[in-house]
Amino acid sequence: MLLHGVSLSRTLLGLAFFAGGLLAAPSLTLAAEDHSGHAMPSAIKRTEVPLVMPELAVRRQDGKAQTLRQALDDGRPVMLNFIFTTCTAICPVTSQVFTEVREGLGPQRDALHVVSVSIDPEFDTPARMSDYAKRFSPGGAWSFYTASVKDSVAIQKAFNAYQGDKMNHLPITFLRAAPGASWVRYDGFAAPSTLLAEVRKMLTAGSGKAAPNASSRSTGIQRSAAPRQ
């Protein structure tokens, strides 16, 4: 069920129970990771950032090898985050939000390229990424990628999302309308409705129509644009 008027705090409460069930599954054999030391962002912040995609190797959950640029540049708008499969706090929440964004798009869901990249490549093999994918995207239209440790770090740094250790990772969502365009970055737990609004503007602009006017309602989201390098 799509969460439009429901507060994000209520979403997080419900997903706390979901996360417990996720890691109790037989396919995930490691103990739950302790996230008690996480420093969560105090507010959701939106920025627009120009990013250069490095030519690094990634492997999808079905075993297909590609470069990161090949994986992202298929012509569709992209929504991307960083996860690891034994995460019990941030990742189940942001993955569920991505699921709800796809559901909210209805018949347009496959017009959005949804991507999750592992920050724990030593454990997150394509097979484990596939198991994780089945919990959030049983239809298989969501790409989950892993890489070598060196390339994983380089990819995180390219997105300015590297925190030094997986236990320090933060909830960050990236969206891009098309190859070569700037990325929209949300720091914090962005609500499904917030991301849906971004995606719909991108899809509308991509169809050659004028993007609808943004709602005049206050969202409480800090907005800024990063200077181009």
C-alpha positions in Angstrom: 0.0 0.0 0.0 1.4 3.4 -1.0 2.0 5.8 1.8 0.8 9.3 0.7 -0.5 11.0 3.9 1.1 8.7 6.4 4.0 10.2 8.3 7.5 8.8 7.7 7.9 8.0 11.4 5.0 5.6 11.1 6.6 4.0 8.1 9.8 3.5 10.1 7.9 2.0 13.0 6.3 -0.6 10.7 9.5 -1.3 8.9 11.3 -2.0 12.2 9.2 -5.2 12.4 9.8 -5.9 8.7 13.5 -5.7 9.2 13.4 -8.2 12.0 11.6 -10.7 9.8 14.0 -10.0 6.9 17.1 -11.0 8.8 15.4 -14.0 10.4 15.1 -15.5 6.9 17.1 -18.7 6.2 18.9 -17.1 3.2 20.6 -14.5 5.4 22.8 -16.4 7.8 24.8 -13.6 9.5 23.7 -12.0 12.7 21.9 -8.7 12.5 24.2 -5.7 12.2 24.2 -3.2 15.1 23.2 0.2 13.9 23.0 1.9 17.3 26.0 4.1 16.5 24.5 5.7 13.4 24.3 9.5 13.3 21.0 10.1 11.5 20.5 13.3 9.5 18.3 15.8 11.4 16.4 16.9 8.3 15.8 15.9 4.7 18.0 17.9 2.4 17.6 18.2 -1.4 20.5 19.2 -3.6 21.3 19.0 -7.3 24.8 17.8 -8.0 26.8 17.1 -11.3 28.5 13.7 -11.0 30.9 11.9 -13.3 30.3 8.2 -13.5 33.6 6.2 -13.4 34.2 3.3 -15.8 34.2 0.6 -13.1 33.0 -3.0 -13.2 29.8 -4.0 -11.5 27.9 -7.3 -11.5 24.1 -7.5 -11.3 22.1 -10.0 -9.2 21.7 -12.3 -12.2 25.5 -12.4 -12.7 25.6 -10.0 -15.7 28.8 -8.0 -15.7 28.8 -4.4 -16.9 30.5 -1.1 -16.3 28.7 1.3 -13.9 28.0 3.7 -16.8 26.5 0.9 -18.9 24.4 -0.1 -15.9 23.0 3.4 -15.4 22.8 4.8 -19.0 19.9 2.9 -20.5 18.0 6.1 -21.4 15.5 5.9 -18.5 15.4 8.2 -15.4 17.4 6.5 -12.6 16.7 6.2 -8.8 19.7 4.9 -6.9 20.7 4.1 -3.4 23.5 2.2 -1.5 22.6 -0.8 0.6 24.0 -4.0 2.1 22.0 -7.1 2.6 22.7 -7.7 6.3 21.6 -4.2 7.3 18.7 -4.0 9.7 17.9 -0.3 10.0 18.5 2.0 7.1 18.5 -0.4 4.1 15.1 -2.2 4.7 13.5 1.3 5.1 15.0 2.8 2.0 14.4 -0.4 0.0 10.7 -0.4 1.1 10.4 3.3 0.1 11.8 2.4 -3.4 9.2 -0.4 -3.6 6.4 2.0 -2.8 7.7 4.5 -5.4 7.5 1.8 -8.0 4.0 0.8 -6.9 3.0 4.4 -7.0 4.0 4.7 -10.6 1.6 2.0 -11.6 1.9 1.1 -15.3 4.8 3.5 -15.6 6.9 1.6 -13.0 9.3 0.1 -15.6 9.9 3.6 -17.1 12.1 4.2 -14.0 15.4 2.5 -13.7 15.7 1.5 -10.0 19.3 0.6 -8.9 20.8 -0.4 -5.6 24.5 -0.8 -5.1 26.1 -2.8 -2.3 28.6 -1.2 0.1 29.5 -4.7 1.5 30.8 -6.5 -1.6 32.9 -9.0 0.3 29.6 -10.6 1.6 27.1 -9.4 -1.0 27.6 -11.8 -3.9 25.2 -11.7 -6.8 23.4 -14.7 -5.3 22.9 -12.8 -2.0 21.8 -9.7 -3.8 19.3 -11.8 -5.7 17.9 -13.1 -2.5 17.6 -9.6 -1.2 16.0 -8.4 -4.4 13.3 -11.0 -4.2 12.1 -9.5 -0.9 11.5 -6.1 -2.4 11.2 -6.6 -6.1 9.7 -10.1 -6.8 9.0 -9.0 -10.4 12.8 -8.6 -11.0 12.6 -5.2 -12.6 15.0 -3.6 -10.1 18.8 -3.9 -10.5 21.0 -4.8 -7.6 24.7 -4.5 -8.2 27.9 -5.6 -6.4 31.5 -5.0 -7.2 35.0 -5.5 -6.0 35.9 -3.8 -2.7 38.1 -1.3 -4.5 35.5 -0.5 -7.1 32.7 -0.3 -4.5 34.7 2.3 -2.6 35.4 4.3 -5.8 31.7 4.2 -6.8 30.6 5.5 -3.3 33.2 8.3 -3.6 32.0 9.2 -7.1 28.6 9.8 -5.5 30.2 11.5 -2.5 28.5 8.9 -0.3 31.5 7.1 1.1 31.5 7.0 4.9 34.6 4.8 5.5 32.7 1.8 6.9 29.3 0.2 6.1 28.2 0.8 9.7 28.5 4.5 9.2 26.4 4.7 6.0 23.5 7.2 5.8 20.1 7.2 4.0 20.8 8.9 0.7 18.8 8.7 -2.5 20.0 9.8 -5.9 17.8 10.5 -9.0 18.8 11.5 -12.5 16.5 12.3 -15.4 18.8 11.2 -18.2 22.5 10.4 -19.0 24.5 13.6 -18.7 22.0 15.4 -16.5 22.7 16.5 -12.9 21.6 14.2 -10.1 19.1 15.1 -7.5 20.3 14.0 -4.1 18.2 13.5 -1.0 20.0 13.2 2.3 17.7 11.6 4.9 14.7 9.4 4.8 12.8 10.9 1.9 9.2 9.9 1.8 7.8 7.8 -1.1 5.5 10.8 -2.1 8.5 13.1 -2.3 10.5 10.8 -4.6 7.4 10.1 -6.6 7.0 13.8 -7.3 10.6 14.0 -8.5 10.2 10.9 -10.7 7.0 12.0 -12.3 8.5 15.4 -13.2 11.4 13.5 -14.9 9.1 11.2 -16.8 6.9 14.1 -17.9 9.9 16.1 -19.0 11.3 13.1 -20.9 8.0 12.6 -22.8 8.4 16.1 -24.2 5.6 17.7 -22.1 6.0 20.6 -19.8 6.6 19.4 -16.2 3.7 20.2 -13.8 4.1 23.1 -11.4 5.5 22.0 -8.0 3.0 22.0 -5.1 2.9 25.3 -3.2 2.6 23.4 0.0 5.6 23.6 2.4 7.5 20.2 2.5 10.0 21.0 5.2 12.8 19.9 2.9 15.9 22.1 2.6 16.8 22.8 -1.0 20.0 23.9 -2.4 22.1 23.5 -5.6 25.7 22.5 -5.5 28.0 24.6 -7.6 29.3 23.0 -10.8 32.9 21.9 -10.6 
